[in-house]
Amino acid sequence: MGMIVWTVSARWVPKNLTDDHKGQRMMASLDHLTRYTAQGHDFLEGIVTGDESLAYHYMPETKQASAVRSWLHSNQTDFYEQGILKLVTRWEKCVEKVGDYVEK
């Protein structure tokens, strides 16, 4: 029997998560919500800063990487701010569903 997959948030994922995966997702979301409650927008800004440190280990040299970088720089800051602010409601949904996926 093959793996059953479906699209969630525009990417393919396994349909059935293990209880361990659900627990990890829920705990990560709960941790993020707790930190957001304590730190507010400062916490969200730290997520972006933390992810930027990973860029030092990646040296893009392809046209595709250049095109992606160009697209990222072409967006206004409110585009990214809206996406980051949506994280809070997504974490809440994840905690409510005990780590399970939410269909659109």
MDTraj code that builds the backbone (N, CA, C; nanometers):
import mdtraj as md
import numpy as np

residues = "MET GLY MET ILE VAL TRP THR VAL SER ALA ARG TRP VAL PRO LYS ASN LEU THR ASP ASP HIS LYS GLY GLN ARG MET MET ALA SER LEU ASP HIS LEU THR ARG TYR THR ALA GLN GLY HIS ASP PHE LEU GLU GLY ILE VAL THR GLY ASP GLU SER LEU ALA TYR HIS TYR MET PRO GLU THR LYS GLN ALA SER ALA VAL ARG SER TRP LEU HIS SER ASN GLN THR ASP PHE TYR GLU GLN GLY ILE LEU LYS LEU VAL THR ARG TRP GLU LYS CYS VAL GLU LYS VAL GLY ASP TYR VAL GLU LYS".split()
xyz = np.array([
    [0.0841, -0.1172, 0.0000],
    [0.0000, 0.0000, 0.0000],
    [0.0888, 0.1237, 0.0000],
    [0.0634, 0.2177, -0.0897],
    [0.1443, 0.3380, -0.1009],
    [0.1088, 0.4414, 0.0044],
    [0.1958, 0.5389, 0.0176],
    [0.1724, 0.6477, 0.1128],
    [0.0650, 0.7401, 0.0573],
    [-0.0303, 0.7754, 0.1395],
    [-0.1365, 0.8670, 0.0998],
    [-0.0904, 1.0078, 0.1349],
    [-0.0946, 1.0987, 0.0368],
    [-0.0544, 1.2370, 0.0610],
    [-0.1624, 1.3302, 0.0110],
    [-0.1639, 1.4519, 0.0626],
    [-0.2522, 1.5560, 0.0144],
    [-0.1817, 1.6885, 0.0316],
    [-0.2334, 1.7892, -0.0302],
    [-0.1669, 1.9188, -0.0244],
    [-0.2203, 2.0008, 0.0925],
    [-0.1294, 2.0554, 0.1713],
    [-0.1624, 2.1429, 0.2828],
    [-0.0701, 2.2631, 0.2714],
    [-0.1278, 2.3807, 0.2643],
    [-0.0483, 2.5034, 0.2519],
    [0.0473, 2.4961, 0.1335],
    [-0.0001, 2.4463, 0.0214],
    [0.0723, 2.4445, -0.1056],
    [0.1960, 2.3563, -0.1049],
    [0.2004, 2.2545, -0.0235],
    [0.3094, 2.1580, -0.0320],
    [0.2547, 2.0201, 0.0026],
    [0.3201, 1.9174, -0.0467],
    [0.2739, 1.7813, -0.0239],
    [0.3290, 1.7305, 0.1080],
    [0.2405, 1.6710, 0.1870],
    [0.2803, 1.6184, 0.3170],
    [0.2106, 1.4838, 0.3378],
    [0.2679, 1.3983, 0.4217],
    [0.1989, 1.2725, 0.4523],
    [0.0645, 1.3012, 0.5187],
    [-0.0366, 1.2215, 0.4830],
    [-0.1706, 1.2445, 0.5365],
    [-0.1784, 1.2122, 0.6855],
    [-0.1070, 1.1098, 0.7266],
    [-0.1195, 1.0701, 0.8662],
    [0.0108, 1.0978, 0.9412],
    [-0.0009, 1.1771, 1.0451],
    [0.1127, 1.2065, 1.1318],
    [0.1133, 1.1069, 1.2466],
    [0.2320, 1.0731, 1.2920],
    [0.2393, 0.9878, 1.4100],
    [0.2033, 1.0717, 1.5321],
    [0.1695, 1.0045, 1.6400],
    [0.1384, 1.0765, 1.7633],
    [0.2583, 1.1583, 1.8099],
    [0.3794, 1.1056, 1.7860],
    [0.5011, 1.1782, 1.8234],
    [0.5141, 1.3075, 1.7431],
    [0.4870, 1.3003, 1.6105],
    [0.4938, 1.4202, 1.5266],
    [0.3911, 1.5239, 1.5715],
    [0.2702, 1.4780, 1.6004],
    [0.1661, 1.5702, 1.6465],
    [0.2073, 1.6364, 1.7776],
    [0.2656, 1.5582, 1.8664],
    [0.3106, 1.6128, 1.9940],
    [0.4206, 1.7162, 1.9763],
    [0.5149, 1.6881, 1.8853],
    [0.6235, 1.7826, 1.8589],
    [0.5689, 1.9126, 1.8010],
    [0.4751, 1.9019, 1.7059],
    [0.4156, 2.0211, 1.6449],
    [0.3407, 2.1035, 1.7492],
    [0.2634, 2.0344, 1.8339],
    [0.1861, 2.1050, 1.9340],
    [0.2775, 2.1726, 2.0357],
    [0.3816, 2.1035, 2.0811],
    [0.4724, 2.1607, 2.1803],
    [0.5497, 2.2796, 2.1233],
    [0.5908, 2.2709, 1.9974],
    [0.6612, 2.3835, 1.9346],
    [0.5681, 2.5038, 1.9238],
    [0.4437, 2.4799, 1.8828],
    [0.3472, 2.5895, 1.8716],
    [0.3158, 2.6496, 2.0080],
    [0.3003, 2.5647, 2.1072],
    [0.2726, 2.6128, 2.2426],
    [0.3900, 2.6952, 2.2957],
    [0.5122, 2.6496, 2.2683],
    [0.6313, 2.7245, 2.3090],
    [0.6349, 2.8609, 2.2411],
    [0.6051, 2.8635, 2.1103],
    [0.6044, 2.9903, 2.0377],
    [0.4964, 3.0844, 2.0921],
    [0.3783, 3.0312, 2.1203],
    [0.2709, 3.1149, 2.1754],
    [0.3085, 3.1704, 2.3123],
    [0.3692, 3.0874, 2.3953],
    [0.4107, 3.1317, 2.5281],
    [0.5139, 3.2434, 2.5178],
    [0.6112, 3.2240, 2.4297],
    [0.7150, 3.3256, 2.4123],
    [0.6568, 3.4526, 2.3502],
    [0.5610, 3.4371, 2.2575],
    [0.4969, 3.5546, 2.1973],
    [0.4177, 3.6319, 2.3030],
    [0.3479, 3.5596, 2.3906],
    [0.2713, 3.6243, 2.4969],
    [0.3634, 3.7034, 2.5893],
    [0.4794, 3.6474, 2.6186],
    [0.5730, 3.7139, 2.7097],
    [0.6480, 3.8293, 2.6435],
    [0.6857, 3.8120, 2.5161],
    [0.7744, 3.9088, 2.4513],
    [0.7066, 3.9948, 2.3452],
    [0.5886, 3.9561, 2.2996],
    [0.5175, 4.0326, 2.1970],
    [0.5910, 4.0332, 2.0641],
    [0.5872, 4.1483, 1.9962],
    [0.6477, 4.1587, 1.8632],
    [0.7988, 4.1400, 1.8660],
    [0.8620, 4.1633, 1.9795],
    [1.0065, 4.1411, 1.9893],
    [1.0401, 3.9952, 1.9596],
    [0.9534, 3.9039, 2.0042],
    [0.9765, 3.7622, 1.9764],
    [0.9690, 3.7343, 1.8270],
    [0.8685, 3.7926, 1.7588],
    [0.8542, 3.7704, 1.6153],
    [0.9732, 3.8263, 1.5387],
    [1.0237, 3.9408, 1.5804],
    [1.1415, 3.9974, 1.5155],
    [1.2628, 3.9081, 1.5364],
    [1.2701, 3.8425, 1.6503],
    [1.3808, 3.7511, 1.6783],
    [1.3790, 3.6285, 1.5899],
    [1.2608, 3.5853, 1.5476],
    [1.2520, 3.4702, 1.4581],
    [1.3202, 3.5026, 1.3266],
    [1.2928, 3.6191, 1.2726],
    [1.3548, 3.6590, 1.1461],
    [1.5047, 3.6722, 1.1643],
    [1.5484, 3.7346, 1.2715],
    [1.6913, 3.7512, 1.2973],
    [1.7583, 3.6154, 1.3143],
    [1.6932, 3.5246, 1.3841],
    [1.7498, 3.3916, 1.4036],
    [1.7651, 3.3163, 1.2738],
    [1.6674, 3.3273, 1.1840],
    [1.6749, 3.2585, 1.0560],
    [1.7818, 3.3184, 0.9661],
    [1.8076, 3.4481, 0.9793],
    [1.9082, 3.5115, 0.8952],
    [2.0466, 3.4549, 0.9219],
    [2.0720, 3.4062, 1.0421],
    [2.2041, 3.3521, 1.0728],
    [2.2321, 3.2257, 0.9926],
    [2.1286, 3.1564, 0.9478],
    [2.1484, 3.0365, 0.8670],
    [2.1973, 3.0696, 0.7268],
    [2.1746, 3.1911, 0.6820],
    [2.2126, 3.2291, 0.5464],
    [2.3634, 3.2288, 0.5267],
    [2.4403, 3.2417, 0.6318],
    [2.5853, 3.2442, 0.6180],
    [2.6419, 3.1099, 0.5717],
    [2.5686, 3.0029, 0.5939],
    [2.6158, 2.8707, 0.5546],
    [2.5729, 2.8329, 0.4133],
    [2.4992, 2.9188, 0.3478],
    [2.4466, 2.8899, 0.2146],
    [2.5037, 2.9908, 0.1169],
    [2.5683, 2.9422, 0.0128],
    [2.6308, 3.0297, -0.0857],
    [2.5622, 3.0092, -0.2210],
    [2.4547, 3.0833, -0.2493],
    [2.3837, 3.0638, -0.3757],
    [2.4677, 3.1096, -0.4947],
    [2.4717, 3.0263, -0.5976],
    [2.5477, 3.0607, -0.7173],
    [2.4666, 3.0355, -0.8442],
    [2.3420, 2.9957, -0.8302],
    [2.2626, 2.9608, -0.9473],
    [2.1702, 3.0748, -0.9876],
    [2.1216, 3.0692, -1.1104],
    [2.0254, 3.1686, -1.1588],
    [1.8955, 3.1589, -1.0793],
    [1.8595, 3.0368, -1.0451],
    [1.7367, 3.0168, -0.9689],
    [1.7471, 3.0853, -0.8321],
    [1.8583, 3.0676, -0.7641],
    [1.8769, 3.1310, -0.6339],
    [1.8773, 3.2825, -0.6477],
    [1.9374, 3.3319, -0.7539],
    [1.9401, 3.4758, -0.7777],
    [1.7991, 3.5295, -0.8017],
    [1.7183, 3.4537, -0.8769],
    [1.5803, 3.4945, -0.9044],
    [1.4979, 3.4962, -0.7755],
    [1.5181, 3.3979, -0.6902],
    [1.4459, 3.3931, -0.5629],
    [1.4859, 3.5119, -0.4761],
    [1.6151, 3.5395, -0.4676],
    [1.6626, 3.6522, -0.3876],
    [1.6042, 3.7830, -0.4402],
    [1.6007, 3.7977, -0.5715],
    [1.5452, 3.9185, -0.6323],
    [1.3973, 3.9338, -0.5975],
    [1.3228, 3.8232, -0.6041],
    [1.1803, 3.8269, -0.5701],
    [1.1612, 3.8638, -0.4229],
    [1.2430, 3.8061, -0.3354],
    [1.2314, 3.8363, -0.1929],
    [1.2560, 3.9841, -0.1648],
    [1.3543, 4.0414, -0.2320],
    [1.3856, 4.1829, -0.2105],
    [1.2827, 4.2754, -0.2752],
    [1.2066, 4.2252, -0.3727],
    [1.1088, 4.3094, -0.4417],
    [0.9815, 4.3323, -0.3597],
    [0.9579, 4.2502, -0.2591],
    [0.8376, 4.2641, -0.1765],
    [0.8552, 4.3735, -0.0720],
    [0.7448, 4.4395, -0.0411],
    [0.7439, 4.5421, 0.0627],
    [0.7531, 4.4759, 0.2003],
    [0.7966, 4.5494, 0.2991],
    [0.8113, 4.4928, 0.4331],
    [0.6779, 4.4490, 0.4930],
    [0.5668, 4.5138, 0.4550],
    [0.4373, 4.4734, 0.5109],
    [0.3972, 4.3339, 0.4640],
    [0.4461, 4.2905, 0.3478],
    [0.4210, 4.1546, 0.2989],
    [0.4763, 4.0533, 0.3998],
    [0.5973, 4.0758, 0.4456],
    [0.6608, 3.9851, 0.5408],
    [0.6013, 4.0005, 0.6803],
    [0.5685, 4.1234, 0.7180],
    [0.5095, 4.1467, 0.8495],
    [0.3756, 4.0743, 0.8617],
    [0.2936, 4.0790, 0.7562],
    [0.1644, 4.0090, 0.7586],
    [0.1853, 3.8590, 0.7742],
    [0.2826, 3.8049, 0.7026],
    [0.3109, 3.6618, 0.7129],
    [0.3562, 3.6220, 0.8519],
    [0.4407, 3.7046, 0.9120],
    [0.4891, 3.6748, 1.0465],
    [0.3756, 3.6856, 1.1474],
    [0.2901, 3.7864, 1.1338],
    [0.1783, 3.8019, 1.2270],
    [0.0779, 3.6875, 1.2156],
    [0.0675, 3.6263, 1.0981],
    [-0.0223, 3.5117, 1.0803],
    [0.0268, 3.3899, 1.1576],
    [0.1552, 3.3878, 1.1927],
    [0.2091, 3.2740, 1.2666],
    [0.1358, 3.2519, 1.3979],
    [0.0980, 3.3587, 1.4651],
    [0.0323, 3.3467, 1.5956],
    [-0.0969, 3.2669, 1.5835],
    [-0.1816, 3.3000, 1.4861],
    [-0.3076, 3.2256, 1.4706],
    [-0.2809, 3.0826, 1.4252],
    [-0.1771, 3.0627, 1.3460],
    [-0.1441, 2.9264, 1.3023],
    [-0.0963, 2.8420, 1.4198],
    [-0.0168, 2.9009, 1.5090],
    [0.0265, 2.8277, 1.6277],
    [-0.0930, 2.7930, 1.7145],
    [-0.1877, 2.8869, 1.7293],
    [-0.3074, 2.8607, 1.8093],
    [-0.3869, 2.7448, 1.7506],
    [-0.4031, 2.7429, 1.6180],
    [-0.4755, 2.6329, 1.5533],
    [-0.4047, 2.5007, 1.5774],
    [-0.2719, 2.5016, 1.5690],
    [-0.1946, 2.3795, 1.5887],
    [-0.2140, 2.3258, 1.7302],
    [-0.2139, 2.4149, 1.8283],
    [-0.2343, 2.3726, 1.9668],
    [-0.3760, 2.3201, 1.9855],
    [-0.4762, 2.3880, 1.9276],
    [-0.6155, 2.3439, 1.9388],
    [-0.6356, 2.2058, 1.8773],
    [-0.5649, 2.1780, 1.7684],
    [-0.5789, 2.0495, 1.6992],
    [-0.4797, 1.9457, 1.7508],
    [-0.4124, 1.9741, 1.8597],
    [-0.3144, 1.8859, 1.9219],
    [-0.2094, 1.8409, 1.8197],
    [-0.1618, 1.9354, 1.7396],
    [-0.0544, 1.9088, 1.6452],
    [-0.0976, 1.8537, 1.5115],
    [-0.2263, 1.8256, 1.4922],
    [-0.2732, 1.7698, 1.3656],
    [-0.2832, 1.8804, 1.2603],
    [-0.2867, 1.8420, 1.1332],
    [-0.2972, 1.9390, 1.0250],
    [-0.4367, 1.9995, 1.0195],
    [-0.4442, 2.1207, 0.9680],
    [-0.5712, 2.1902, 0.9494],
    [-0.5927, 2.2048, 0.8005],
    [-0.7066, 2.1565, 0.7508],
    [-0.7365, 2.1696, 0.6081],
    [-0.7917, 2.3076, 0.5799],
    [-0.7639, 2.3557, 0.4590],
    [-0.8170, 2.4859, 0.4183],
    [-0.9558, 2.4686, 0.3642],
])
top = md.Topology()
chain = top.add_chain()
for i, resn in enumerate(residues, 1):
    res = top.add_residue(resn, chain, resSeq=i)
    for name in ("N", "CA", "C"):
        top.add_atom(name, md.element.get_by_symbol(name[0]), res)
traj = md.Trajectory(xyz[None], top)
